[in-house]
Amino acid sequence: MRSNHDCIITSVRTIIIDNPRLTCRIAGLEGNSPARIILDKKLKIPNTSRIARSANKYRTFIFFHKNNKKKIKTLKSLKIKLIKTPLSEDGNFDLKNILTKVKLLGFSRIFLESGLNLTTNFLNKNLVDNFQLFISDKNLGKSGNNSFRKSMKLFLKNKKFINKKINLFGDKLISYSIK
């Protein structure tokens, strides 16, 4: 999926919790890794994260709001491009504004790979065209599952969509194409 997109957007919280690479690691697709875009209001990204350490190899951008001269200098030395961005009235990034800036950077095939909060914000702002939901056959806990079900129900209410279900050796992939 990553290889079919220009860039991946995620939150700093995902970087801190999961320490992902956000690259293509399937044989033959390694060269198709998309640029990585991190939403990080306060520049909390660890300098030792996989994203920061590999920014010299993969284009990496951080949208931030709060200045931190020392951190900015460090991140720039790691070849990370920083974009200072205002916050909306609710104290969060204006996601439509972020997407406009992402488009101006030359990206049009955008892959959102994030946790519940950022995903829900994109859904609530109607900024999603296609949605891939992976469901593990392992019980990962009830709280996140119920919260996400509510978000999906609200998002899909009064929308026309097509969904497909695929069984992946016990796990499930549900694809939604929003009309």
N, C-alpha and C positions, 0 to 999 in steps of 0.2 A: 504494500500500500504506500509506504513512504517513497518508493522509487517513482511513483506516478505523480508526485507533487513537487512544486518548486520550493516550498518551505513548510516547516512545521512550527506551529505556535503552541507554547505551553506556558505554565506559570512557574515562578521561582519556587513555589511550594512543591510542585512536582519534582523540580531539580533537587531540592533539599531532601525530600522524603525518599525518592526513588534513585537518585543519581543516575539517570538514564544517559545513553549515548545519543539517541535520536538519529541514528545512522542506518544505512542499509548494510546488513551483514550476511545476506544470502549470497552464496558464490555466484559471481557474474554480475551482481547488481551493486557491488561496493562503490563503484564510481558514480552511481546515481543518487547518492545521498542528498537530500534537500538541505537548504539553508535552515538554520535553527533560529527561532525568534522567541525570546524569553520576555515575559511581562513581569517586571521586577521594580515596583514603585520605589523601594528604599535601598536598592542595590545590595540585597542580602545574599546573592549568589556566592557560594563558597569558591574561593580562588582555586581550590583543589578538586572541584567537581569535574566529572568527565567532560562536561560541556566546555568549561573554561580551559581545561588542559588540551583539548583538541581543536580549539578555535583557530589555530594556525593552519589546520588542515581543512576544516569545514566552515563555510561562511556562517558567522554567528552575530546576531544583533540582540541588544537588550534595550527595551523601552523602559525608561525610568522616569521618576519625578523628583525625588529628593537628592540634592547635590551632596556628594561626598568626594572631595577632591582627591584624597589618597586612594580610595577605591577606584575612582574613574581612571587615575593614572595607571594603577595596576591592571585593570581590565583592558585598557588600550594597549598596554605592553604585551598582553596575551592575544592581541589582534582581534579583539571584540569591538564591533562598531556600536556606539552608544547613541541613543536617540532620546533626548529629553522631551517629555510629553506632559501636557497639563492633565489634571484630574477633572472629572465632572463634579457636579454639586454633591453627589453622594460619596465622594472621596475615592472613587475607583476610576480606572481608565475608561474613557469613552471608546467602547469597542468598535463602533463604526468609524471613528477617527483613526484608530489603530489600523483597521483594515484599509482605509484610504491611504495611509502612509505606507503600508505594506505593498499596496498596488503601485504606488509611486516608486518604490524600490525595484519594481520590475517583476513582482510575483503575482500570479493570477490563480494558480492551482494550489490552494492553501489547505493544509491538513492540520486540524486541531487535535492534539493528542494530550489530554489533560485530565485532571481529576474532576470531581463532582462540582465544585464551586464554579470554576471557569466554564466548564461545559454547560452547566445550568444557565449561566449568564449569557452565553452565546445563544442557547435555545430560546431563552426568554426575550431576547432582542430580535428574534427571527433572523438570525445571521447564519443559519445552517441550511444547506441544500440537500446534502446526503449525510447519512449518519450510520455508522457501523457499531453495533453493540455486541461485544463479546461477553458471554455468560459462562462462567466456570461451572464445572460439575461439582466443585468443592464448595463447601459452605464457608464463605469468607466473612460472615457476620450479618446481622439483620439490619443495623441502623443505616448503613450506606445503601443497601438494596432498596429499602422502603423509601428513603429520601429520593433516590433516583427514579423509582417508579412514579412518584408524585410529579416530579419534574417532567418526565416523558409524557404522562397523561395530560398535563397542562399544555405542553408544547404541541402535542398532536390534536388536541381538542379543536374542532372546527377547521382542520387542515385536511387537504386531500393528499394521500400518500400511497405509495406502493411499498410493501415490505416482502422480503424473502428470508426464509429461514434455512440455515445450513447446519447440519450436525457435523461437528469436528471431533470425532473420537470421544464423545461424551460431553465436550464443551459445545456451546452453540454460538453461531454468528447470526445476528438478525440485522439485515440491511434495510434502511428506510430511505426512500427517495421522495423528497418533499416536492409536491407540485406547485 
